[in-house]
Amino acid sequence: MSQLTVAKNKFTQLCENLNERDFEAFKGFLVDSLDLGCGHDHHHHHDEPTVDSAKTSKLDRIIDHLRSSVNVYAEAPEENIVYPKEGKFDGYTNKNTIHVDGFLYSDDVLPEFQQSGAIPTSYCKDCNSKNISDLNFISHSFSTQDLDYVFSKHVLGRYNLTDLTIMDVGSRLGAVLYYAHLFTSTKKLIGVEINPFFAKLQQTTLNKFKMQNRVQIINEDFLTLSQTINECDILIMHNVFEWFCSQEEHKNVWYKLKNQVLTKKGLKLLCCPPIGQSLSDAGIKDINIDDWVKVIPLTSDDSVQIDAERQSDFCLYEIK
Ligand SMILES: C[S@@+](CC[C@H](N)C(=O)[O-])C[C@H]1O[C@@H](n2cnc3c(N)ncnc32)[C@H](O)[C@@H]1O
C-alpha cells in the first residue's frame, strides 16, 4: 500500500470517529490550516474534495459491511418474496429470476462479482443441458445512482431539507438512510421496516458507523403508523408492497393507503414506481389519483446519471 493510500485511509478513519458537530468543527480547522480559502460556511465548494471523498468512502465501507452481513441475494433468512402475477414482472419466477441488490452491487461493480462466479447470470432451462437462458435481475434497493437522482435538485434536493423529516417506507438495508445522512442535511430520517432482520441490521449498521443521530428505525407495519406519518414532510415509497404480499393484499393496502393512511394534506410522496403503475399492478381501477394527489413535475439535465427510462419510474406527489 502506498504512503498516500495509508494517509487517505487514516484520514477517513479519523473523520469517522468524530460525531457530526466535531466533524463540522474539524472541517473548519482543515479549511483554515490547508488555506483552502472558503471560510467556515457550510456551502458546497469545489475545493472541498477531502470531505466529499471521506463521505463517499464511508458509504463504500457501509456497503462492504452490509455485503458481509447478508447472503449474496440480500434476503433476510426465510424471507417470503412473492412474485407479482401482473404488470412489468409478469413471467418472473423463482427459477428464472435473481435478486441482486442494486445498493450493494451497482452496475459498475456487478460485472466483477459475475465474472468471479459469486453472482450467476444464466440458468439451465432443462437440467444438465447447455440450453441456458439469461436470468431476470431485480433489485429491492435503490442504487447509489438512483439515490444521487432522488436527492438531486431535480427531485428532493429542490427543498430545504434542513427543516424536514423524511420517512423511508420499507427501509430494508437502509440505503436511503445512510445516503441521506451522509449527503444531505435532512433534519430527521425515519426508516420503517416490517422485517425484524432488516430493522436490526439497519440499527446495528447505524451504531457501528456512529450515525444514530438524525435517524430513527421503526420495526413496525407502516400501515399502523398514522401518527408518525403526521410528523413527516416527505415519504419515500419504493416498491414497498409489490414483492412482499399477495395481489389481494396489495389491493387492500392501496385502498387503506388512500382512505386512512396517506391523508395528511401537503404531505409529499416520492413513489417508485408511480402510483398509477402500482394501482394497475394491484388490479385497481376505481381509485382516481387526481382526487387524492397532485403531481409535482420532476426535471432533468445532463448531470443525471440514470437514463430517461429509469427516471420515468420516479414520481413526486403532494396530497391534496
Ligand atoms: C423494495 S424494498 C425498499 C428498500 C428501500 N426503501 C430502498 O429503496 O432501498 C421494500 C421493503 O418494504 C418492506 N415492507 C413491506 N411491507 C411493509 C409494511 N407494511 N411496513 C413496513 N415495511 C414493509 C419489505 O420488507 C422490504 O424490505
The ligand as an SDF file (V2000), in Angstrom:
LIG
                    3D

 27 29  0  0  0  0  0  0  0  0999 V2000
  -38.2560   -2.7510   -2.2640 C   0  0  0  0  0  0  0  0  0  0  0  0
  -37.8110   -2.6840   -0.5690 S   0  0  0  0  0  0  0  0  0  0  0  0
  -37.3660   -0.9670   -0.4730 C   0  0  0  0  0  0  0  0  0  0  0  0
  -35.9820   -0.7210    0.1070 C   0  0  0  0  0  0  0  0  0  0  0  0
  -35.5520    0.7030    0.3470 C   0  0  0  0  0  0  0  0  0  0  0  0
  -36.6370    1.6040    0.6070 N   0  0  0  0  0  0  0  0  0  0  0  0
  -34.7370    1.2080   -0.8180 C   0  0  0  0  0  0  0  0  0  0  0  0
  -35.2920    1.8970   -1.6510 O   0  0  0  0  0  0  0  0  0  0  0  0
  -33.5560    0.9300   -0.9130 O   0  0  0  0  0  0  0  0  0  0  0  0
  -39.3640   -2.7590    0.2740 C   0  0  0  0  0  0  0  0  0  0  0  0
  -39.2740   -3.1070    1.7490 C   0  0  0  0  0  0  0  0  0  0  0  0
  -40.5400   -2.8620    2.3440 O   0  0  0  0  0  0  0  0  0  0  0  0
  -40.7310   -3.7650    3.4080 C   0  0  0  0  0  0  0  0  0  0  0  0
  -42.1820   -3.7940    3.7110 N   0  0  0  0  0  0  0  0  0  0  0  0
  -43.1520   -4.4700    3.0460 C   0  0  0  0  0  0  0  0  0  0  0  0
  -44.3530   -4.2350    3.6140 N   0  0  0  0  0  0  0  0  0  0  0  0
  -44.1450   -3.3820    4.6440 C   0  0  0  0  0  0  0  0  0  0  0  0
  -45.0080   -2.7730    5.6280 C   0  0  0  0  0  0  0  0  0  0  0  0
  -46.3260   -2.9980    5.6190 N   0  0  0  0  0  0  0  0  0  0  0  0
  -44.4500   -1.9610    6.5540 N   0  0  0  0  0  0  0  0  0  0  0  0
  -43.1070   -1.7380    6.5740 C   0  0  0  0  0  0  0  0  0  0  0  0
  -42.2500   -2.3020    5.6840 N   0  0  0  0  0  0  0  0  0  0  0  0
  -42.7610   -3.0980    4.7300 C   0  0  0  0  0  0  0  0  0  0  0  0
  -40.1620   -5.0640    2.8840 C   0  0  0  0  0  0  0  0  0  0  0  0
  -39.8190   -5.9420    3.9490 O   0  0  0  0  0  0  0  0  0  0  0  0
  -38.9410   -4.5610    2.0770 C   0  0  0  0  0  0  0  0  0  0  0  0
  -37.7750   -4.6400    2.8430 O   0  0  0  0  0  0  0  0  0  0  0  0
  1  2  1  0
  2  3  1  0
  2 10  1  0
  3  4  1  0
  4  5  1  0
  5  6  1  0
  5  7  1  0
  7  8  2  0
  7  9  1  0
 10 11  1  0
 11 12  1  0
 11 26  1  0
 12 13  1  0
 13 14  1  0
 13 24  1  0
 14 15  1  0
 14 23  1  0
 15 16  2  0
 16 17  1  0
 17 18  1  0
 17 23  2  0
 18 19  1  0
 18 20  2  0
 20 21  1  0
 21 22  2  0
 22 23  1  0
 24 25  1  0
 24 26  1  0
 26 27  1  0
M  CHG  2   2   1   9  -1
M  END
$$$$
